[in-house]
Amino acid sequence: MPIYPFKRNLINVLNNASKLISIFITLLGCAVLLGWYFDISVLKSISQEWAAMKPNTALGFVLSGLALNLIHSTKKNQRRIAQVLATVIALLGVLTLSQYLFGWNWGIDQLLFSHQLKTMTQSSRQLATTYPGRMSPVSALNFSLLGCALWLSASRSIHYRLMQLLAFVTSLTSLQVVIGYVYGVKPLVGLSSLTQTAIHTGLTFFLLSVAILLIAPFEGFIALIISDSVGGMTARMLLPAAIAIPFSLGCLALLGEKMAWFDYAFGLSLHVTGNVAAFMGLIWYYAKGLDSLDIKRKKIEEALRIAYASEALHQSETRFRRAIFDAPLPMMLHAEDGEVLLMNHVWSDITGYSIDEIQTIGDWTQKAYGERREQVQLEMNRLYSLDRRIAEGEYTIKISSGETRVWDFHSAPLGKLPDGRSLVISTAFDVTQRKQTEAQLRQNAFYDGLTGLANRALFMEHLQHALQQAKRQKDYLFAVLFLDLDRFKVINDSLGHIKGDQFLITIAQRLGLCIRATDIAARLGGDEFTILLEDIQDVSDAIKVAERIQQELKLPLNLDGQEVFTSASIGIALSSTINYDHPEQLLRDADTAMYRAKALGKSRYALFNRDMYANALARLQLEADLRRALARQEFQVYYQPIVSLVSGDIVGFEALLRWQHPERGLLNPVDFVSLAEETGLIVEIGYWVLCEACRQMQAWQVSHPHSSLRKMSVNLCAKQFSQPNLIEQIRQIIQSTGLDASALALEITEGVIAENGDEATATLLQLRELGIEILIDDFGTGYSSLGRLYSFPVSVLKIDRSFVNPMTSDNRNLEIIEIIIALAHKLGMTAIAEGVETQEQVTLLSKLGCESVQGYFFSRPLPSSEAGMLIS
């Protein structure tokens, strides 16, 4: 349903007109009823020659007027009453029609004034009728239609068009009656002998139908007529003509016939051609008017379009300028001749330059770039020939405060100005913070935070470049120096970490004095430093640097008034020693040479050679084999008996590790234990030996319950002893094997106890609480505090073989053995001598009071099966 633009006041006027018509119709109906009641002819019939309005018709008008008035009410109850009245009106019409159609007599014709109707006589001036009290068929039809229309209106139905259609049909039937009276055509007033319709009945029906049309003027046909649209304007102009012209021409034709001016045929022709001519004239007139309106509309639309386009362009330009001004990034608009058209607030805020100071690109380059302005100006001139956006790159600029910033510039063309100059927009990203962060990250990533020297990552990068250069250039030679400071741990522990850091910083500074600007020094961590000497002539250049460093480090270091002395062990690896493929290989070999220098007595340098390389390869292979040995069960435990010199019985065994290497055969601990300690594998291997020895001892005790076997001795290395979970591991091994703890003896060297101090004492006490016997192995060869020896929970002192072997030929060794045995006895301990190989040694040891011995004189270390046969 189309919606038209209405004037609210007009709608109110039409509604009020509908209400007034309803009041008029109600009053008219009442007047006719009074005329019948009091027999007033003028109220019943306007003229004696015309038909009178029947009482039922007057009643219908009273009900219709009331219903129409109630419909305008906003109260729901009143609208319901209106629906009831509309229903009565429709029934009145339908019942009357049924009497005409089917000959029925419902008795409704004499509802009112039946006596007057019976005595009413017809004069010659009245229209004859067979049914004196019955309303005409036209009136019955109209009441049927209007009753339905009123009911639809009272129910606020959405079928407004149906309601208007019913009212429109009623208006046409009413006009038919009026035309009949006006033209004097009796068949239009009544049919044959049927009741005729009074003229004021027809007029009242017409008014009633108009009033119903005005109930909802905002819908349907009426909405179109009263709207301000072109269709509404046209309808309002044509509708009166459409009614008046045919009616006027019809009257003229009838008048001409009555006055004998022309015959019927000419009158009909006049009526038809007059209507055609009149309507063609109207159509031409209104078409011309509409065409004129259309031309005006187009002109107005064009003017509006231009105005809108101009406004849109202005708004677009305003938004563009606002977008640039309020942009969070520095932005500048500049023309081909260098004129700065626009510079936003961010550009001014960051640089400190106002638009008055930067009126041209030349002003900008002068202030921001200084001496580089000409070069930058040339690069900016190329921007005016761009056809797409480009990234110019990062530039360092100087702002008004004198501070330097780094901006990343991007520019894009914006077409041409009206004067033909190219227009360019330049945007900048202030990346100063990012560049500073990147520099800091690079510093953190590639430089040592303490000394400022290169770190491992940067050193390896330079070393990789040097290695690539050596591969491209055959005569290119370089060297790597690996430095390890001697006694740094002592200095750091005694003076504290702060002084230790100062010490390292001073060392880094002195290293810088010993190398060229093209060389690079790095700190790998702790007290380890490396130096890369590039493009040297021969090995002597590297040796000179090493000697220079040694001389420099001999000088005392002043740490807040305290003099400290140090030295360094230096390993040198030349790029020409072997065919290196990776920088890690050079660093590894320099490290190997450094350890060689440290082994030779520290404070010296060593040059890596091919023999070291071969040894390093062999060591590397041995390490790989060692890591696989446990998984492959290549380790074995051999057992050497411990014999009592008192009874001559075997009282125990010492568990000794052997490695059944798949290629090198059976290896003694001296061939691999040091490597196992370096790699940390000794801890896992040591626990395996302890578990295997305990398991075997438990098996022998079960199989030989009456033997003299009492103890199984197992060595504990320094790394094992310092493990935080040592006690728990040993407890689990004892529990898992089922061995009584008193049958286990652990051998610990003097050095292990001396290195761990009070912690060693606490660990030994915990082992003793478990019931394990403690032996000091190789007693007399290491550092022992005799003052603390008595406080250790030690049961046995083992005399090292280095004293036993020469005891028969060197009285001094014999005296040392005698002292050790006496010391053991004084402290409530026993003594065991290792490495006994002759009867003479057995005899002397027995005389000195040594309780037990072990050595090749009695048996070599044996596998478990052969050792078991000795017990038997």
Stockholm file with secondary structure:
# STOCKHOLM 1.0

chainA/1-872         MPIYPFKRNLINVLNNASKLISIFITLLGCAVLLGWYFDISVLKSISQEWAAMKPNTALGFVLSGLALNLIHSTKKNQRRIAQVLATVIALLGVLTLSQYLFGWNWGIDQLLFSHQLKTMTQSSRQLATTYPGRMSPVSALNFSLLGCALWLSASRSIHYRLMQLLAFVTSLTSLQVVIGYVYGVKPLVGLSSLTQTAIHTGLTFFLLSVAILLIAPFEGFIALIISDSVGGMTARMLLPAAIAIPFSLGCLALLGEKMAWFDYAFGLSLHVTGNVAAFMGLIWYYAKGLDSLDIKRKKIEEALRIAYASEALHQSETRFRRAIFDAPLPMMLHAEDGEVLLMNHVWSDITGYSIDEIQTIGDWTQKAYGERREQVQLEMNRLYSLDRRIAEGEYTIKISSGETRVWDFHSAPLGKLPDGRSLVISTAFDVTQRKQTEAQLRQNAFYDGLTGLANRALFMEHLQHALQQAKRQKDYLFAVLFLDLDRFKVINDSLGHIKGDQFLITIAQRLGLCIRATDIAARLGGDEFTILLEDIQDVSDAIKVAERIQQELKLPLNLDGQEVFTSASIGIALSSTINYDHPEQLLRDADTAMYRAKALGKSRYALFNRDMYANALARLQLEADLRRALARQEFQVYYQPIVSLVSGDIVGFEALLRWQHPERGLLNPVDFVSLAEETGLIVEIGYWVLCEACRQMQAWQVSHPHSSLRKMSVNLCAKQFSQPNLIEQIRQIIQSTGLDASALALEITEGVIAENGDEATATLLQLRELGIEILIDDFGTGYSSLGRLYSFPVSVLKIDRSFVNPMTSDNRNLEIIEIIIALAHKLGMTAIAEGVETQEQVTLLSKLGCESVQGYFFSRPLPSSEAGMLIS
#=GR chainA/1-872 SS CCCCCCCHHHHHHHHHHHHHHHHHHHHHHHHHHHHHHHTCHHHHCSSTTSCCCCHHHHHHHHHHHHHHHHHTCCCHHHHHHHHHHHHHHHHHHHHHHHHHHHCCCCSGGGSSCHHHHHHCCCCTTSCCCSCTTSCCHHHHHHHHHHHHHHHHHHTTCSCHHHHHHHHHHHHHHHHHHHHHHHHTCGGGTCCTTSCCCCHHHHHHHHHHHHHHHTTSTTSHHHHHHHSSSHHHHHHHHHHHHHHHHHHHHHHHHHHHHHTTSSCHHHHHHHHHHHHHHHHHHHHHHHHHHHHHHHHHHHHHHHHHHHHHHHHHHHHHHHHHHHHHHHCSSCEEEEETTSBEEEECHHHHHHHCCCTTTCSBHHHHHHHHHGGGHHHHHHHHHGGGGCSSCEEEEEEEEECTTSCEEEEEEEEEEEEECTTSCEEEEEEEEECHHHHHHHHHHHHHHHBCTTTCSBCHHHHHHHHHHHHHHHHHSTTCCCEEEEEEEETHHHHHHHHCHHHHHHHHHHHHHHHHHHSCTTSEEEEEETTEEEEEECSCSSHHHHHHHHHHHHHHHHSCEEETTEEECCEEEEEEEETTSSCCCSHHHHHHHHHHHHHHHHHTTSSSEEECCHHHHHHHHHHHHHHHHHHHHHHHTCEEEEEEEEEETTTCSEEEEEEEEEEEETTTEEECGGGTHHHHHHHTHHHHHHHHHHHHHHHHHHHHHHHCTTSSCCEEEEECCHHHHTCTTHHHHHHHHHHHHTCCGGGEEEEEEHHHHHHHHHHHHHHHHHHHHTTCEEEEEEETSSCCCHHHHTTSCCCEEEECHHHHGGGGTCHHHHHHHHHHHHHHHHTTCEEEECCCCSHHHHHHHHHHTCCEECSTTTCCCBCHHHHHHHHC
#=GC SS_cons         CCCCCCCHHHHHHHHHHHHHHHHHHHHHHHHHHHHHHHTCHHHHCSSTTSCCCCHHHHHHHHHHHHHHHHHTCCCHHHHHHHHHHHHHHHHHHHHHHHHHHHCCCCSGGGSSCHHHHHHCCCCTTSCCCSCTTSCCHHHHHHHHHHHHHHHHHHTTCSCHHHHHHHHHHHHHHHHHHHHHHHHTCGGGTCCTTSCCCCHHHHHHHHHHHHHHHTTSTTSHHHHHHHSSSHHHHHHHHHHHHHHHHHHHHHHHHHHHHHTTSSCHHHHHHHHHHHHHHHHHHHHHHHHHHHHHHHHHHHHHHHHHHHHHHHHHHHHHHHHHHHHHHHCSSCEEEEETTSBEEEECHHHHHHHCCCTTTCSBHHHHHHHHHGGGHHHHHHHHHGGGGCSSCEEEEEEEEECTTSCEEEEEEEEEEEEECTTSCEEEEEEEEECHHHHHHHHHHHHHHHBCTTTCSBCHHHHHHHHHHHHHHHHHSTTCCCEEEEEEEETHHHHHHHHCHHHHHHHHHHHHHHHHHHSCTTSEEEEEETTEEEEEECSCSSHHHHHHHHHHHHHHHHSCEEETTEEECCEEEEEEEETTSSCCCSHHHHHHHHHHHHHHHHHTTSSSEEECCHHHHHHHHHHHHHHHHHHHHHHHTCEEEEEEEEEETTTCSEEEEEEEEEEEETTTEEECGGGTHHHHHHHTHHHHHHHHHHHHHHHHHHHHHHHCTTSSCCEEEEECCHHHHTCTTHHHHHHHHHHHHTCCGGGEEEEEEHHHHHHHHHHHHHHHHHHHHTTCEEEEEEETSSCCCHHHHTTSCCCEEEECHHHHGGGGTCHHHHHHHHHHHHHHHHTTCEEEECCCCSHHHHHHHHHHTCCEECSTTTCCCBCHHHHHHHHC
//
